[in-house]
Amino acid sequence: MELSIDKINLRNEPYQQFLDGIRNSETARKYKNSLYAFLKLVPNQVYSDSLGTIPQERTPEKLSEFFIKLAKKDPDLTTNIIAAFIKEKRKLVDRKEMSPQTLPNHIKPIKALLDSNSIPIHWKTLYKLMPRRGLGSEDRAYSKDEIRKMLKITTDITDVVIILMSSSAGFRLESWDYFTWEDVVFFKNDDGSFKGAALRIYHGDPEEYWTFITPEACDALMIYREKWKSEIGVYPRPKDPLIRSSNSPMIRRLKKNGVKKRLTVVVKAIGLRNQLEPGKKRHDVQLSHGFRKYFNTMMRRAKVNFLDKEDMMGHKVGLERHYERYNEEDFERFPEYQKAIPFLTISDEERQRIELEKERLEKSELQKKVDEIEKLKELRKQDKNELETFKEEMMDKISQRILKAMSDKNIKIQ
């Protein structure tokens, strides 16, 4: 191993430091494209006025170098540039040409470049320029009945898994590019049935977080696992993709575009993806995001703690993760998620089974408390009897001592 001067100098380049901070290849691709689009918008006049020179090359590396030089020399001007960029993007949101949920994705790469080069910017001021989530978005969530229809018409367990996982965990479409079998941690009842499972989103990415899926989705995943074995000959390994492409005899991931195609077929089959009316640019329900909105709605109906719900959706406040860090493998938030399982479960039979199981557990817990109370009563009764016996024994001993003392002194009782 050798630390050469070339390697050290390479690390000092702003664009390389930006790349070094991104661990996932797909995230790196998106960040590079978005950052380059932003850097090309900064006028050369800005660099000329502030630095006295302009970039001779319009490459991402050279533009990043100049932007970082500008940020170090004039942080206020840099903040103004980013603010102007946000305002221009917000105009697209106001015209409903961009979702307010998409705008932060254009800002994250800029922040990553500045953070990786230790440039302090007052982001709180910039976040106030961002549109609120949901602003300008008129699309709705899938209804439970619509999701039930999807499950009814599909004949492929792959589609069932996609639908049930998407609706019970509310993750974004690109999450399918990350899932492996080790990202699912199953929880079981004493009888071996599923309580649910923890699901890791964006494994290895800076945006990584944990959410959960329902017992119903767990059951579907187990059926899919058996199908995998029947086709491949062995069960999937921990690092195998969670869902594989059926177009190849090899184990290859079914990526987001493949998931999108499958969902399109299913959603069209229930009449939800008809041709847009003249003047409309969006369908009433977004193909994948409709599941995320369904998840959000059901979590609210179940009165799940707001911050826990936001964490389970991978949401951030002001682009910064708002929650306190906790030991994720403890899955502290699963009890909150359990409140929503009856709401998120699609099958009436499964929901009834879950509710009956919940009642059984509640009765079991109640019986335990009753038994504990009875036991305490019995212990108290025993303690009381033992106390009375102790009192009687003590009185007898005291009486014996008094009588003996009187006898020793020849004192007679009148």
C-alpha atoms as one frame of an Amber mdcrd trajectory, in Angstrom:
protein
   0.000   0.000   0.000   1.314   3.429  -0.924  -0.111   6.937  -0.574   1.229
   8.658  -3.653   1.280  12.421  -4.169  -1.002  11.949  -7.188  -3.645  10.229
  -5.053  -3.423  12.914  -2.378  -3.725  15.700  -4.959  -6.660  13.920  -6.606
  -8.497  13.868  -3.282  -8.080  17.651  -3.049 -10.116  18.213  -6.199 -13.632
  19.471  -5.291 -15.461  17.223  -7.747 -13.592  14.129  -6.561 -14.433  14.918
  -2.953 -18.075  15.215  -4.025 -17.897  11.768  -5.662 -16.111  10.219  -2.670
 -19.061  11.141  -0.457 -21.555   9.102  -2.524 -21.511   5.374  -1.887 -24.248
   4.160  -4.226 -23.691   4.062  -7.992 -27.293   4.942  -8.884 -27.281   7.905
  -6.492 -23.930   8.996  -7.926 -25.386   8.953 -11.444 -28.374  11.084 -10.434
 -26.306  13.497  -8.348 -23.716  13.984 -11.108 -26.376  14.792 -13.706 -28.276
  17.193 -11.436 -25.130  18.941 -10.212 -23.799  19.409 -13.744 -27.145  20.854
 -14.867 -26.938  23.404 -12.029 -23.271  24.326 -12.552 -23.836  25.032 -16.244
 -26.466  27.625 -15.271 -24.021  29.786 -13.290 -23.004  32.647 -15.650 -19.304
  33.160 -16.419 -19.848  36.819 -15.535 -20.265  35.811 -11.891 -16.845  34.149
 -11.861 -15.274  37.020 -13.793 -16.580  39.659 -11.367 -15.679  37.730  -8.207
 -12.576  35.717  -9.157 -11.217  37.735 -12.067 -11.194  34.667 -14.314 -13.592
  32.217 -15.903 -13.473  28.416 -16.445 -11.889  27.632 -19.782 -13.535  24.213
 -19.836 -17.230  23.484 -19.165 -16.590  20.071 -17.637 -18.157  19.069 -14.280
 -14.683  18.916 -12.738 -13.676  22.430 -13.819 -17.057  24.008 -13.047 -17.047
  22.373  -9.582 -13.570  23.772  -8.949 -14.667  27.321  -9.830 -17.906  27.071
  -7.867 -16.029  25.956  -4.739 -13.491  28.780  -5.164 -16.391  31.214  -5.416
 -18.106  29.690  -2.361 -14.935  29.990  -0.263 -14.398  33.609  -1.270 -18.012
  34.796  -1.149 -20.486  32.522   0.732 -23.229  35.165   0.544 -23.038  35.339
  -3.236 -23.092  31.521  -3.383 -26.217  31.494  -1.206 -27.854  34.014  -3.547
 -27.041  31.824  -6.565 -28.660  28.782  -4.939 -31.645  30.892  -3.852 -32.151
  32.108  -7.438 -31.958  28.492  -8.645 -34.603  27.384  -6.122 -36.908  30.251
  -7.130 -36.654  29.307 -10.805 -37.421  25.673  -9.994 -40.331  26.756  -7.830
 -41.878  28.448 -10.844 -42.081  24.987 -12.438 -43.884  23.744  -9.331 -46.295
  26.685  -9.463 -47.044  25.861 -13.115 -47.513  22.226 -12.081 -44.708  21.167
 -14.383 -42.755  19.723 -11.442 -43.813  17.987  -8.248 -42.781  19.761  -5.013
 -41.386  16.401  -3.907 -38.986  16.463  -6.869 -37.463  19.881  -6.228 -35.308
  18.785  -3.233 -33.629  16.220  -5.486 -32.176  19.134  -7.499 -30.784  20.736
  -4.325 -29.240  17.706  -2.624 -26.289  17.396  -5.079 -25.393  21.077  -4.591
 -25.413  20.599  -0.839 -23.347  17.414  -1.206 -20.696  19.285  -3.225 -20.460
  22.114  -0.689 -20.549  19.819   2.370 -17.864  17.514   0.976 -15.619  20.552
   0.529 -16.368  21.969   4.002 -18.180  25.071   2.752 -20.564  26.489   5.397
 -23.820  27.744   3.903 -26.864  28.891   5.879 -29.205  26.232   4.480 -32.055
  27.045   6.856 -32.632  30.312   4.977 -32.668  28.457   1.660 -35.052  25.752
   2.895 -37.658  28.422   3.595 -37.811  29.060  -0.156 -38.809  25.448  -0.815
 -42.505  24.699  -1.464 -44.309  22.723   1.195 -44.802  19.031   0.508 -48.052
  18.418  -1.315 -48.269  21.984  -2.608 -49.421  21.942  -6.220 -49.968  18.181
  -6.231 -53.511  17.241  -7.201 -53.012  13.505  -7.674 -54.585  11.185  -5.125
 -53.794   7.909  -3.437 -55.024   4.546  -4.610 -58.101   3.449  -2.699 -58.122
   0.137  -0.864 -60.790  -1.104  -3.269 -58.562  -0.269  -6.270 -55.621  -2.117
  -4.741 -57.929  -5.055  -4.023 -58.962  -5.077  -7.701 -55.289  -5.116  -8.754
 -54.681  -8.198  -6.621 -57.813  -9.851  -7.946 -56.900  -9.555 -11.635 -53.190
 -10.434 -11.380 -52.121 -14.058 -11.703 -48.409 -13.612 -11.002 -47.067 -13.707
  -7.430 -44.362 -11.233  -8.519 -47.040  -8.594  -9.085 -48.698  -9.478  -5.773
 -45.404  -8.919  -3.921 -44.822  -5.606  -5.708 -48.322  -4.341  -4.887 -48.419
  -5.487  -1.251 -44.904  -4.294  -0.417 -45.454  -0.941  -2.134 -48.774  -0.298
  -0.378 -47.694  -1.522   3.065 -44.311   0.260   3.168 -44.871   3.356   1.024
 -41.361   3.525  -0.465 -40.432   5.272  -3.715 -40.180   3.448  -7.047 -36.362
   3.641  -7.219 -36.149   1.589  -3.998 -36.531  -1.551  -6.139 -33.029  -0.871
  -7.493 -31.602  -1.587  -4.020 -33.596  -4.357  -2.288 -31.859  -7.626  -1.432
 -33.109 -10.459   0.781 -30.887  -9.294   3.648 -32.849  -6.032   3.685 -35.915
  -7.851   5.064 -35.979  -8.798   8.775 -39.025 -10.910   9.624 -40.850 -10.800
  12.981 -42.898 -13.845  14.031 -45.557 -14.709  16.604 -45.192 -17.675  18.955
 -47.217 -19.833  16.558 -44.837 -19.090  13.663 -47.144 -16.667  11.835 -45.765
 -13.312  10.777 -46.120 -10.166  12.874 -44.617  -8.181   9.999 -41.089  -7.358
   8.876 -38.573  -4.530   8.887 -37.524  -3.336   5.439 -34.323  -1.423   4.726
 -34.673   1.234   2.015 -31.714   2.434  -0.130 -29.210   0.020   1.448 -25.737
   1.606   1.384 -26.991   4.999   0.226 -26.719   8.221   2.276 -30.539   8.279
   2.184 -30.823   4.810   3.809 -33.653   4.306   6.309 -35.903   1.557   7.740
 -39.620   1.002   7.381 -41.914  -2.047   7.748 -44.254  -4.325   5.783 -47.450
  -6.117   6.831 -47.869  -9.829   7.638 -49.870 -10.036   4.404 -46.855  -8.839
   2.403 -44.612 -11.265   4.330 -46.822 -14.196   3.342 -46.694 -13.146  -0.321
 -42.915 -12.821  -0.127 -42.647 -16.375   1.231 -44.750 -17.714  -1.657 -42.479
 -15.824  -4.063 -39.458 -17.364  -2.308 -40.828 -20.852  -2.988 -41.378 -19.893
  -6.625 -37.747 -18.728  -6.768 -36.563 -22.124  -5.515 -38.758 -24.004  -8.019
 -37.214 -22.000 -10.879 -33.587 -21.664  -9.742 -33.233 -24.820  -7.661 -32.144
 -23.096  -4.442 -33.568 -20.467  -2.127 -32.340 -16.878  -2.639 -29.149 -15.906
  -0.824 -29.023 -12.842   1.467 -27.332 -10.636  -1.131 -29.532 -11.758  -4.037
 -31.966  -9.140  -5.382 -35.313  -9.343  -3.632 -37.217  -9.604  -6.924 -35.495
 -11.033  -9.981 -36.257 -10.412 -13.633 -38.206 -13.239 -15.265 -36.736 -12.327
 -18.671 -33.400 -13.930 -17.863 -32.468 -17.445 -16.701 -29.719 -15.754 -14.659
 -30.397 -14.045 -11.323 -30.799 -10.439 -12.394 -32.606  -7.714 -10.530 -36.030
  -6.536 -11.604 -35.249  -2.813 -11.577 -37.600   0.120 -11.239 -38.329   0.307
 -14.957 -39.318  -3.357 -14.980 -41.521  -2.806 -11.919 -43.043   0.223 -13.628
 -43.944  -1.835 -16.712 -45.576  -4.546 -14.623 -47.561  -2.006 -12.603 -48.686
  -0.258 -15.793 -50.176  -3.511 -17.110 -52.021  -4.174 -13.837 -53.296  -0.613
 -13.384 -54.502  -0.416 -16.985 -56.357  -3.690 -16.498 -58.527  -2.117 -13.778
 -59.197   0.991 -15.884 -56.982   3.503 -14.078 -54.478   4.301 -16.835 -56.685
   5.442 -19.689 -55.540   8.098 -22.148 -55.280  11.557 -20.616 -58.031  14.036
 -21.347 -57.068  17.104 -23.445 -55.282  19.668 -21.284 -54.378  17.184 -18.516
 -50.699  16.431 -17.943 -51.024  13.900 -15.119 -53.202  10.948 -14.267 -55.400
  11.172 -11.166 -53.221   8.578  -9.476 -49.469   8.393 -10.082 -48.425   4.888
 -11.027 -46.114   4.175  -8.076 -46.573   7.234  -5.877 -50.245   6.332  -5.444
 -49.118   3.499  -3.141 -46.958   5.906  -1.143 -49.904   8.248  -0.706 -52.092
   5.304   0.325 -49.505   4.356   2.952 -49.378   7.926   4.254 -53.187   8.117
   4.451 -53.546   4.820   6.309 -50.803   5.741   8.784 -52.636   8.959   9.594
 -55.945   7.144   9.990 -54.283   4.738  12.386 -53.057   7.766  14.378 -49.421
   6.679  14.143 -47.045   9.146  15.759 -46.278  11.844  13.181 -42.480  11.772
  13.540 -42.452   7.971  13.412 -44.579   8.089  10.254 -42.216  10.599   8.657
 -39.227   8.403   9.520 -40.914   5.344   8.001 -41.436   7.321   4.791 -37.828
   8.552   4.677 -39.022  12.149   4.954 -36.768  14.925   6.148 -37.501  18.346
   7.550 -35.592  21.056   5.694 -33.631  18.357   3.838 -32.044  17.300   7.123
 -33.050  14.099   8.889 -35.097  15.356  11.780 -35.247  12.421  14.133 -32.873
  11.466  16.884 -30.522   8.666  15.922 -31.455   5.353  17.452 -30.305   1.753
  17.316 -32.035   0.674  14.106 -31.660  -3.046  14.691 -33.866  -2.636  17.777
 -36.700  -1.563  15.447 -38.180   0.652  18.146 -40.830   2.029  15.825 -42.472
  -1.296  14.957 -45.108  -0.994  17.756 -46.226   2.278  16.146 -46.382   0.588
  12.738 -48.476  -2.232  14.223 -51.262   0.285  14.873 -51.581   0.710  11.106
 -51.409  -2.961  10.060 -55.231  -3.438  10.052 -55.553  -0.271   7.923 -52.781
  -1.274   5.511 -53.935  -4.870   5.063 -55.830  -5.310   1.793 -57.491  -8.730
   2.171 -60.646  -8.682   4.307 -59.905 -12.201   5.543 -56.353 -11.290   6.492
 -57.509  -8.119   8.216 -60.109 -10.079  10.208 -57.438 -12.621  11.158 -55.142
  -9.828  12.343 -57.926  -8.178  14.328 -58.834 -11.523  15.944 -55.171 -12.113
  16.755 -55.004  -8.623  18.225 -58.079  -9.322  20.360 -56.605 -12.639  21.451
 -53.355 -10.951  22.463 -55.229  -8.192  24.270 -57.322 -10.778  26.137 -54.168
 -12.706  26.911 -52.525  -9.561  28.264 -55.681  -8.734  30.220 -55.778 -12.245
  31.664 -52.134 -11.915  32.644 -52.953  -8.705  34.493 -55.949 -10.345  36.182
 -53.759 -13.277  37.207 -51.126 -10.875  38.517 -53.756  -9.002  40.540 -55.100
 -12.269  41.970 -51.572 -13.351  42.784 -50.913 -10.047  44.533 -54.148 -10.438
  46.482 -53.120 -13.941  47.529 -49.660 -12.726  48.511 -51.212  -9.871  50.438
 -53.537 -12.312  52.184 -50.599 -14.561  53.018 -48.635 -11.573  54.258 -51.589
 -10.532  56.408 -51.921 -14.025  57.900 -48.182 -14.216  58.468 -48.308 -10.795
  60.147 -51.147 -11.884  62.465 -49.283 -15.075  63.308 -46.123 -13.059  63.928
 -48.050 -10.685  66.239 -49.513 -13.582  68.207 -46.115 -15.238  68.556 -44.536
 -11.971  69.671 -47.313 -11.365  72.224 -46.853 -14.889  73.594 -43.091 -14.363
  73.902 -43.583 -10.987  75.592 -46.147 -12.477  77.993 -43.803 -15.355  78.862
 -40.960 -12.935  79.565 -43.148 -10.755  81.781 -44.427 -13.758  83.749 -40.896
 -15.090  84.197 -39.657 -11.686  85.390 -42.512 -11.451  87.894 -41.830 -14.999
  89.083 -38.154 -14.235  89.577 -39.051 -11.234  91.758 -41.849 -13.073  93.644
 -44.447 -10.698  92.277 -47.895 -12.174  92.405 -50.766 -11.264  90.112 -53.703
 -10.003  92.213
